[in-house]
């Protein structure tokens, strides 16, 4: 992983140009899903916060984007995220395939909803 960064902007800028575009779009989708979310760097990666608590993390790796944690959901949603599930709490999206931005949006919305905050 790259050197420590202080802001989400610095984190995104530290990645290759093509990955920066993806990270900016993910950030935008997360903000649309949870407009009142804040953001910080936690564990060296971008983290969206809600009411002072960490809500969703996202990070860029050599071959994939990771989003954590995975919200509790119904069977249909679990089946939809199954191809991306990595371990108990991580979704891994290959950089070689189209990024499922709508799914990432829904992950954030579900996490916010589970925190008792209606999402957009």
C-alpha positions as CSV (number, residue, x, y, z in Angstrom):
1,X,0.0,0.0,0.0
2,X,1.2,3.6,-0.6
3,X,2.5,5.9,2.0
4,X,0.1,7.3,4.6
5,X,-2.3,10.0,3.3
6,X,-4.2,12.6,5.3
7,X,-7.3,13.1,3.1
8,X,-9.5,11.1,0.7
9,X,-8.3,13.5,-2.1
10,X,-4.7,12.6,-1.4
11,X,-5.5,8.9,-1.4
12,X,-7.2,9.2,-4.7
13,X,-4.4,11.3,-6.2
14,X,-1.9,8.7,-5.1
15,X,-3.4,6.1,-7.4
16,X,-2.9,5.6,-11.2
17,X,-5.1,7.9,-13.4
18,X,-7.5,5.2,-14.5
19,X,-8.0,4.0,-10.9
20,X,-8.5,7.7,-9.8
21,X,-11.5,7.9,-12.1
22,X,-13.1,4.8,-10.6
23,X,-12.4,6.0,-7.0
24,X,-13.9,9.4,-7.8
25,X,-17.1,7.7,-9.1
26,X,-17.3,5.4,-6.1
27,X,-16.9,8.4,-3.8
28,X,-19.6,10.2,-5.7
29,X,-22.0,7.2,-5.5
30,X,-21.4,6.9,-1.8
31,X,-22.2,10.6,-1.3
32,X,-25.4,10.2,-3.3
33,X,-26.4,7.2,-1.3
34,X,-25.7,8.9,2.0
35,X,-25.7,12.7,1.4
36,X,-25.1,13.5,5.1
37,X,-22.0,11.3,5.3
38,X,-18.6,12.7,6.2
39,X,-15.3,11.3,5.1
40,X,-12.0,10.6,6.7
41,X,-9.0,8.3,6.3
42,X,-9.1,5.3,8.6
43,X,-6.6,2.4,8.5
44,X,-5.0,4.3,5.6
45,X,-8.0,4.1,3.3
46,X,-11.0,6.3,2.5
47,X,-13.8,5.9,5.0
48,X,-17.3,7.4,4.8
49,X,-18.7,8.3,8.3
50,X,-22.2,8.7,9.6
51,X,-22.9,10.5,12.9
52,X,-19.3,10.2,13.8
53,X,-19.1,6.4,13.2
54,X,-17.3,4.6,10.3
55,X,-19.9,3.5,7.8
56,X,-18.1,2.2,4.7
57,X,-14.5,1.9,3.6
58,X,-13.2,1.7,0.1
59,X,-9.7,1.1,-1.2
60,X,-7.8,0.5,-4.4
61,X,-5.4,-2.4,-4.8
62,X,-3.3,-3.6,-7.7
63,X,-6.1,-5.6,-9.4
64,X,-9.3,-4.7,-7.6
65,X,-11.3,-2.2,-5.6
66,X,-12.5,-3.3,-2.1
67,X,-15.5,-2.1,-0.3
68,X,-16.2,-3.1,3.4
69,X,-18.2,-4.0,5.3
70,X,-21.0,-6.0,3.7
71,X,-24.5,-5.1,5.0
72,X,-26.9,-7.7,6.2
73,X,-29.5,-8.2,3.5
74,X,-32.1,-10.4,2.0
75,X,-31.4,-13.5,0.0
76,X,-31.7,-11.7,-3.4
77,X,-29.1,-9.1,-2.4
78,X,-26.8,-11.8,-1.0
79,X,-27.0,-13.7,-4.3
80,X,-26.3,-10.5,-6.2
81,X,-23.1,-9.7,-4.2
82,X,-22.0,-13.4,-4.0
83,X,-19.6,-13.1,-7.0
84,X,-17.8,-10.2,-5.3
85,X,-17.7,-11.5,-1.7
86,X,-14.2,-12.0,-0.3
87,X,-14.2,-13.4,3.1
88,X,-16.8,-12.4,5.7
89,X,-16.9,-8.7,5.3
90,X,-15.3,-7.6,2.0
91,X,-16.6,-7.0,-1.5
92,X,-13.9,-7.2,-4.2
93,X,-14.4,-5.7,-7.6
94,X,-11.9,-6.5,-10.4
95,X,-10.4,-3.5,-12.2
96,X,-10.6,-5.6,-15.4
97,X,-14.4,-5.7,-15.4
98,X,-17.0,-2.9,-15.4
99,X,-17.4,-1.5,-12.0
100,X,-20.9,-2.2,-10.5
101,X,-21.4,1.4,-9.3
102,X,-25.2,0.9,-8.6
103,X,-24.4,-2.1,-6.4
104,X,-21.8,0.0,-4.4
105,X,-24.4,2.7,-4.0
106,X,-26.9,0.2,-2.7
107,X,-24.3,-1.2,-0.3
108,X,-23.8,2.2,1.3
109,X,-27.6,2.9,1.4
110,X,-28.2,-0.4,3.2
111,X,-25.4,0.2,5.7
112,X,-26.9,3.7,6.4
113,X,-30.4,2.2,6.7
114,X,-29.2,-0.4,9.2
115,X,-27.7,2.4,11.2
116,X,-31.2,3.9,11.4
117,X,-30.6,6.6,8.8
118,X,-32.8,6.6,5.7
119,X,-30.6,6.8,2.6
120,X,-31.2,8.3,-0.8
